[in-house]
Amino acid sequence: MIKALLCKLNIRHDWHIEHTDDGALYRRCKRCGKDDDRGRGGPADWAAPAGMG
């Protein structure tokens, strides 16, 4: 119940990587289904650690 409340308050999500039909990557919460809207780019953001690409 606490985890569901945290999702609703947009405090904590259970992010997992998902794939679109054309192969692009994005993150979606496993509990509530919300897509990550933090403005990540595309696959290049996932290819290397921060500051390496």
MOPAC internal coordinates of N, CA, C and O (Angstrom, degrees):
PM7 1SCF
backbone

  N    0.0000 0     0.00 0     0.00 0    0    0    0
  C    1.4366 1     0.00 0     0.00 0    1    0    0
  C    1.5311 1   111.22 1     0.00 0    2    1    0
  O    1.2310 1   120.34 1   139.30 1    3    2    1
  N    1.3183 1   116.95 1   -40.70 1    3    2    1
  C    1.4672 1   121.13 1   178.66 1    5    3    2
  C    1.5295 1   110.08 1   -62.71 1    6    5    3
  O    1.2310 1   120.07 1   137.63 1    7    6    5
  N    1.3306 1   117.47 1   -42.37 1    7    6    5
  C    1.4642 1   120.76 1  -178.78 1    9    7    6
  C    1.5239 1   111.29 1   -63.02 1   10    9    7
  O    1.2310 1   120.28 1   139.53 1   11   10    9
  N    1.3320 1   117.08 1   -40.47 1   11   10    9
  C    1.4569 1   120.61 1   177.82 1   13   11   10
  C    1.5292 1   110.28 1   -64.66 1   14   13   11
  O    1.2310 1   119.95 1   141.63 1   15   14   13
  N    1.3116 1   117.71 1   -38.37 1   15   14   13
  C    1.4585 1   121.48 1   178.33 1   17   15   14
  C    1.5258 1   110.79 1   -65.87 1   18   17   15
  O    1.2310 1   120.24 1   140.02 1   19   18   17
  N    1.3256 1   117.15 1   -39.98 1   19   18   17
  C    1.4581 1   120.51 1   178.55 1   21   19   18
  C    1.5252 1   111.05 1   -63.17 1   22   21   19
  O    1.2310 1   119.72 1   142.93 1   23   22   21
  N    1.3252 1   118.13 1   -37.07 1   23   22   21
  C    1.4681 1   121.72 1   175.49 1   25   23   22
  C    1.5309 1   109.65 1   -64.09 1   26   25   23
  O    1.2310 1   120.34 1   133.46 1   27   26   25
  N    1.3072 1   116.96 1   -46.54 1   27   26   25
  C    1.4636 1   120.51 1  -178.01 1   29   27   26
  C    1.5220 1   112.05 1   -63.27 1   30   29   27
  O    1.2310 1   120.49 1   146.05 1   31   30   29
  N    1.3317 1   116.66 1   -33.95 1   31   30   29
  C    1.4589 1   121.08 1   178.17 1   33   31   30
  C    1.5219 1   111.99 1   -83.83 1   34   33   31
  O    1.2310 1   120.27 1   178.90 1   35   34   33
  N    1.3360 1   117.09 1    -1.10 1   35   34   33
  C    1.4630 1   124.05 1  -179.77 1   37   35   34
  C    1.5281 1   111.80 1    59.33 1   38   37   35
  O    1.2310 1   121.18 1  -142.10 1   39   38   37
  N    1.3164 1   115.35 1    37.90 1   39   38   37
  C    1.4642 1   121.49 1   179.71 1   41   39   38
  C    1.5214 1   111.00 1   -98.92 1   42   41   39
  O    1.2310 1   120.18 1   137.47 1   43   42   41
  N    1.3133 1   117.26 1   -42.53 1   43   42   41
  C    1.4650 1   121.10 1  -176.75 1   45   43   42
  C    1.5227 1   109.36 1  -146.47 1   46   45   43
  O    1.2310 1   121.46 1   -52.31 1   47   46   45
  N    1.3274 1   114.81 1   127.69 1   47   46   45
  C    1.4645 1   121.49 1   176.72 1   49   47   46
  C    1.5285 1   109.01 1  -121.48 1   50   49   47
  O    1.2310 1   120.67 1   -15.93 1   51   50   49
  N    1.3171 1   116.33 1   164.07 1   51   50   49
  C    1.4587 1   123.54 1   177.28 1   53   51   50
  C    1.5299 1   107.24 1  -105.45 1   54   53   51
  O    1.2310 1   120.43 1  -100.20 1   55   54   53
  N    1.3588 1   116.78 1    79.80 1   55   54   53
  C    1.4646 1   122.27 1  -172.55 1   57   55   54
  C    1.5256 1   111.95 1   -72.21 1   58   57   55
  O    1.2310 1   121.09 1   -41.67 1   59   58   57
  N    1.3251 1   115.53 1   138.33 1   59   58   57
  C    1.4630 1   123.94 1   174.05 1   61   59   58
  C    1.5190 1   108.22 1  -136.47 1   62   61   59
  O    1.2310 1   120.67 1   -31.91 1   63   62   61
  N    1.3251 1   116.33 1   148.09 1   63   62   61
  C    1.4588 1   121.45 1  -179.81 1   65   63   62
  C    1.5226 1   109.16 1   -79.99 1   66   65   63
  O    1.2310 1   120.99 1   -48.10 1   67   66   65
  N    1.3247 1   115.70 1   131.90 1   67   66   65
  C    1.4615 1   123.08 1   178.02 1   69   67   66
  C    1.5239 1   108.38 1  -121.77 1   70   69   67
  O    1.2310 1   120.43 1   -17.67 1   71   70   69
  N    1.3193 1   116.78 1   162.33 1   71   70   69
  C    1.4670 1   123.38 1   179.54 1   73   71   70
  C    1.5175 1   109.60 1  -119.98 1   74   73   71
  O    1.2310 1   120.76 1   -41.26 1   75   74   73
  N    1.3393 1   116.15 1   138.74 1   75   74   73
  C    1.4612 1   120.28 1   171.97 1   77   75   74
  C    1.5226 1   108.61 1   -84.36 1   78   77   75
  O    1.2310 1   120.55 1    -6.13 1   79   78   77
  N    1.3160 1   116.56 1   173.87 1   79   78   77
  C    1.4727 1   120.95 1   179.91 1   81   79   78
  C    1.5230 1   112.01 1   -62.44 1   82   81   79
  O    1.2310 1   120.20 1   149.49 1   83   82   81
  N    1.3435 1   117.23 1   -30.51 1   83   82   81
  C    1.4648 1   119.45 1  -179.02 1   85   83   82
  C    1.5329 1   112.58 1   -91.41 1   86   85   83
  O    1.2310 1   119.93 1  -172.93 1   87   86   85
  N    1.3198 1   117.75 1     7.07 1   87   86   85
  C    1.4596 1   121.34 1   173.69 1   89   87   86
  C    1.5169 1   115.40 1    95.76 1   90   89   87
  O    1.2310 1   119.35 1   178.12 1   91   90   89
  N    1.3282 1   118.85 1    -1.88 1   91   90   89
  C    1.4677 1   121.12 1   178.73 1   93   91   90
  C    1.5286 1   109.21 1   -70.46 1   94   93   91
  O    1.2310 1   120.87 1   -26.98 1   95   94   93
  N    1.3146 1   115.95 1   153.02 1   95   94   93
  C    1.4551 1   121.89 1  -179.64 1   97   95   94
  C    1.5212 1   110.90 1  -106.29 1   98   97   95
  O    1.2310 1   121.03 1   -34.44 1   99   98   97
  N    1.3137 1   115.63 1   145.56 1   99   98   97
  C    1.4565 1   121.40 1   173.54 1  101   99   98
  C    1.5156 1   108.24 1  -153.28 1  102  101   99
  O    1.2310 1   120.45 1   -11.03 1  103  102  101
  N    1.3254 1   116.74 1   168.97 1  103  102  101
  C    1.4556 1   120.70 1  -179.26 1  105  103  102
  C    1.5271 1   110.11 1  -111.49 1  106  105  103
  O    1.2310 1   121.04 1   -40.30 1  107  106  105
  N    1.3343 1   115.62 1   139.70 1  107  106  105
  C    1.4601 1   122.36 1   179.16 1  109  107  106
  C    1.5247 1   108.67 1  -136.07 1  110  109  107
  O    1.2310 1   120.97 1   -39.27 1  111  110  109
  N    1.3268 1   115.75 1   140.73 1  111  110  109
  C    1.4605 1   121.05 1   178.08 1  113  111  110
  C    1.5182 1   109.49 1   -72.67 1  114  113  111
  O    1.2310 1   120.74 1   -50.37 1  115  114  113
  N    1.3120 1   116.19 1   129.63 1  115  114  113
  C    1.4591 1   121.52 1  -178.55 1  117  115  114
  C    1.5304 1   111.84 1   -70.67 1  118  117  115
  O    1.2310 1   120.30 1   151.29 1  119  118  117
  N    1.3400 1   117.03 1   -28.71 1  119  118  117
  C    1.4618 1   120.55 1  -178.19 1  121  119  118
  C    1.5241 1   113.62 1   -82.90 1  122  121  119
  O    1.2310 1   120.07 1   130.89 1  123  122  121
  N    1.3389 1   117.46 1   -49.11 1  123  122  121
  C    1.4698 1   119.51 1  -172.13 1  125  123  122
  C    1.5275 1   113.63 1  -108.37 1  126  125  123
  O    1.2310 1   119.21 1   167.14 1  127  126  125
  N    1.3373 1   119.12 1   -12.86 1  127  126  125
  C    1.4568 1   122.04 1   177.50 1  129  127  126
  C    1.5205 1   114.95 1    85.52 1  130  129  127
  O    1.2310 1   119.73 1  -174.98 1  131  130  129
  N    1.3296 1   118.12 1     5.02 1  131  130  129
  C    1.4622 1   120.91 1  -179.45 1  133  131  130
  C    1.5254 1   110.09 1   -71.28 1  134  133  131
  O    1.2310 1   120.86 1   -40.85 1  135  134  133
  N    1.3472 1   115.96 1   139.15 1  135  134  133
  C    1.4614 1   121.54 1   174.36 1  137  135  134
  C    1.5149 1   109.30 1   -84.24 1  138  137  135
  O    1.2310 1   120.38 1   -33.86 1  139  138  137
  N    1.3211 1   116.88 1   146.14 1  139  138  137
  C    1.4628 1   122.28 1   177.70 1  141  139  138
  C    1.5191 1   108.55 1   -69.97 1  142  141  139
  O    1.2310 1   120.28 1   -57.71 1  143  142  141
  N    1.3183 1   117.07 1   122.29 1  143  142  141
  C    1.4634 1   121.11 1  -176.48 1  145  143  142
  C    1.5285 1   111.94 1  -113.98 1  146  145  143
  O    1.2310 1   120.26 1  -149.74 1  147  146  145
  N    1.3111 1   117.10 1    30.26 1  147  146  145
  C    1.4512 1   120.22 1  -178.54 1  149  147  146
  C    1.5179 1   113.34 1   -82.55 1  150  149  147
  O    1.2310 1   119.45 1  -169.06 1  151  150  149
  N    1.3161 1   118.66 1    10.94 1  151  150  149
  C    1.4569 1   122.19 1   174.16 1  153  151  150
  C    1.5135 1   114.81 1    76.68 1  154  153  151
  O    1.2310 1   120.22 1  -149.95 1  155  154  153
  N    1.2876 1   117.18 1    30.05 1  155  154  153
  C    1.4701 1   119.94 1   176.05 1  157  155  154
  C    1.5070 1   108.70 1   -65.57 1  158  157  155
  O    1.2310 1   120.94 1   -29.56 1  159  158  157
  N    1.3116 1   115.81 1   150.44 1  159  158  157
  C    1.4600 1   120.79 1  -179.79 1  161  159  158
  C    1.5057 1   111.59 1   -76.44 1  162  161  159
  O    1.2310 1   120.67 1    59.97 1  163  162  161
  N    1.3099 1   116.33 1  -120.03 1  163  162  161
  C    1.4472 1   119.93 1  -178.66 1  165  163  162
  C    1.5103 1   110.65 1  -122.77 1  166  165  163
  O    1.2310 1   120.39 1    29.55 1  167  166  165
  N    1.3262 1   116.85 1  -150.45 1  167  166  165
  C    1.4541 1   121.44 1  -177.42 1  169  167  166
  C    1.5268 1   113.87 1   -58.91 1  170  169  167
  O    1.2310 1   119.57 1   155.49 1  171  170  169
  N    1.3252 1   118.43 1   -24.51 1  171  170  169
  C    1.4709 1   120.25 1   179.79 1  173  171  170
  C    1.5206 1   111.23 1   -62.24 1  174  173  171
  O    1.2310 1   119.90 1   149.04 1  175  174  173
  N    1.3352 1   117.79 1   -30.96 1  175  174  173
  C    1.4558 1   120.71 1   178.80 1  177  175  174
  C    1.5189 1   111.93 1   -69.21 1  178  177  175
  O    1.2310 1   120.01 1   157.16 1  179  178  177
  N    1.3025 1   117.58 1   -22.84 1  179  178  177
  C    1.4567 1   121.86 1  -177.13 1  181  179  178
  C    1.5332 1   111.90 1   -94.75 1  182  181  179
  O    1.2310 1   120.18 1   167.41 1  183  182  181
  N    1.3355 1   117.27 1   -12.59 1  183  182  181
  C    1.4577 1   120.79 1  -171.84 1  185  183  182
  C    1.5242 1   113.69 1   -78.11 1  186  185  183
  O    1.2310 1   119.73 1   151.05 1  187  186  185
  N    1.3323 1   118.11 1   -28.95 1  187  186  185
  C    1.4594 1   120.38 1  -176.01 1  189  187  186
  C    1.5219 1   109.70 1  -140.51 1  190  189  187
  O    1.2310 1   120.32 1   -24.93 1  191  190  189
  N    1.3231 1   116.99 1   155.07 1  191  190  189
  C    1.4641 1   119.97 1   176.66 1  193  191  190
  C    1.5383 1   109.59 1   -62.19 1  194  193  191
  O    1.2310 1   120.93 1   -19.70 1  195  194  193
  N    1.3065 1   115.82 1   160.30 1  195  194  193
  C    1.4641 1   121.63 1  -179.10 1  197  195  194
  C    1.5255 1   110.36 1   -54.99 1  198  197  195
  O    1.2310 1   120.92 1   -44.09 1  199  198  197
  N    1.3075 1   115.85 1   135.91 1  199  198  197
  C    1.4600 1   121.32 1   179.34 1  201  199  198
  C    1.5098 1   114.85 1    84.57 1  202  201  199
  O    1.2310 1   120.07 1   177.70 1  203  202  201
  N    1.3100 1   117.47 1    -2.30 1  203  202  201
  C    1.4675 1   120.78 1  -177.28 1  205  203  202
  C    1.5286 1   111.91 1  -103.63 1  206  205  203
  O    1.2310 1   119.17 1   173.61 1  207  206  205
  N    1.3152 1   119.19 1    -6.39 1  207  206  205
  C    1.4449 1   118.63 1  -173.82 1  209  207  206
  C    1.4525 1   111.83 1  -134.31 1  210  209  207
  O    1.2310 1   120.10 1   180.00 1  211  210  209

